[in-house]
């Protein structure tokens, strides 16, 4: 992944993961992450997510680094509010 568009790379990888789970009929709490996270992002920030959540975050960030930070903050909030998981993403392991 490169700094430019790395969130889009992640979004595409998650789509691939979603497809693999469906093909193998595996149930998962995050089965529709891209879709539900996009809806969550729109409801929280009112950002247009028609081109995907990654594009929405990148368009509303000053830099690729800030976009990644915003993503992890929002993903943690999503996990807390939608999946009822506290501190699902350990930021100390990401940086």
VEXKE-32335 format. One record per residue (C-alpha): residue number from 1; z, x, y; residue in three letters. Coordinates in nm, 3 decimals, m for minus. Each point is the difference from the previous one (the first is absolute). Example, Ala and Ser with C-alpha at 12.3 -4.5 7.8 and 13.67 -1.06 7.14 Angstrom:
nr/pz/px/py/rest
1/0.780/1.230/m0.450/ALA
2/m0.066/0.137/0.344/SER
***
This chain:
nr/pz/px/py/rest
1/0.000/0.000/0.000/UNK
2/m0.068/0.111/0.351/UNK
3/0.204/m0.085/0.310/UNK
4/m0.284/m0.216/0.130/UNK
5/0.003/m0.322/m0.196/UNK
6/0.268/0.104/m0.247/UNK
7/0.149/m0.350/0.020/UNK
8/m0.341/m0.138/m0.092/UNK
9/m0.004/0.235/m0.298/UNK
10/0.341/m0.136/m0.102/UNK
11/m0.117/m0.357/0.049/UNK
12/m0.302/0.066/m0.225/UNK
13/0.221/0.160/m0.266/UNK
14/0.226/m0.306/0.006/UNK
15/m0.304/m0.226/m0.045/UNK
16/m0.094/0.208/m0.306/UNK
17/0.354/m0.029/m0.133/UNK
18/m0.010/m0.376/0.057/UNK
19/m0.328/m0.030/m0.191/UNK
20/0.129/0.212/m0.289/UNK
21/0.313/m0.215/m0.031/UNK
22/m0.209/m0.317/m0.005/UNK
23/m0.246/0.140/m0.255/UNK
24/0.285/0.091/m0.233/UNK
25/0.187/m0.325/0.071/UNK
26/0.309/0.182/0.122/UNK
27/0.242/m0.197/0.216/UNK
28/0.140/0.178/0.305/UNK
29/0.198/m0.088/0.314/UNK
30/m0.254/0.192/0.205/UNK
31/m0.308/m0.147/m0.165/UNK
32/m0.140/m0.131/0.328/UNK
33/0.149/0.264/0.230/UNK
34/m0.306/0.051/0.221/UNK
35/m0.047/m0.370/0.057/UNK
36/0.366/m0.091/0.045/UNK
37/0.074/0.309/0.212/UNK
38/m0.296/m0.086/0.224/UNK
39/0.136/m0.353/0.044/UNK
40/0.347/0.141/0.069/UNK
41/m0.140/0.247/0.254/UNK
42/m0.186/m0.278/0.179/UNK
43/0.311/m0.220/0.012/UNK
44/0.217/0.284/0.137/UNK
45/m0.239/0.172/0.240/UNK
46/m0.285/m0.250/0.050/UNK
47/m0.244/0.282/m0.075/UNK
48/m0.340/m0.100/m0.135/UNK
49/m0.006/0.099/m0.366/UNK
50/m0.350/m0.127/m0.082/UNK
51/m0.108/0.363/m0.061/UNK
52/0.317/0.073/m0.200/UNK
53/0.356/0.096/0.085/UNK
54/m0.085/0.371/0.022/UNK
55/m0.260/m0.057/0.269/UNK
56/0.240/m0.226/0.194/UNK
57/0.273/0.264/m0.003/UNK
58/m0.238/0.285/0.088/UNK
59/m0.149/m0.198/0.293/UNK
60/0.350/m0.060/0.138/UNK
61/0.123/0.359/m0.036/UNK
62/m0.034/0.296/0.232/UNK
63/m0.062/0.249/m0.282/UNK
64/m0.046/0.018/m0.378/UNK
65/0.356/0.129/m0.032/UNK
66/0.137/m0.296/0.195/UNK
67/m0.207/m0.237/m0.215/UNK
68/0.165/0.136/m0.313/UNK
69/0.347/m0.036/0.152/UNK
70/m0.077/m0.358/0.106/UNK
71/m0.131/m0.079/m0.347/UNK
72/0.316/0.121/m0.174/UNK
73/0.225/m0.181/0.247/UNK
74/m0.193/m0.323/m0.050/UNK
75/m0.027/0.047/m0.377/UNK
76/0.378/0.039/m0.021/UNK
77/0.046/m0.313/0.210/UNK
78/m0.248/m0.183/m0.224/UNK
79/0.191/0.108/m0.311/UNK
80/0.329/m0.115/0.153/UNK
81/m0.121/m0.337/0.123/UNK
82/m0.260/m0.097/m0.259/UNK
83/0.119/0.174/m0.317/UNK
84/0.372/0.017/0.085/UNK
85/0.010/0.375/m0.068/UNK
86/0.223/0.214/0.222/UNK
87/m0.134/0.343/0.101/UNK
88/m0.282/m0.021/m0.252/UNK
89/m0.177/0.297/0.156/UNK
90/0.201/0.320/0.025/UNK
91/m0.147/0.158/0.313/UNK
92/0.163/0.336/m0.075/UNK
93/m0.232/0.037/m0.299/UNK
94/m0.311/m0.095/0.195/UNK
95/0.015/0.260/0.276/UNK
***
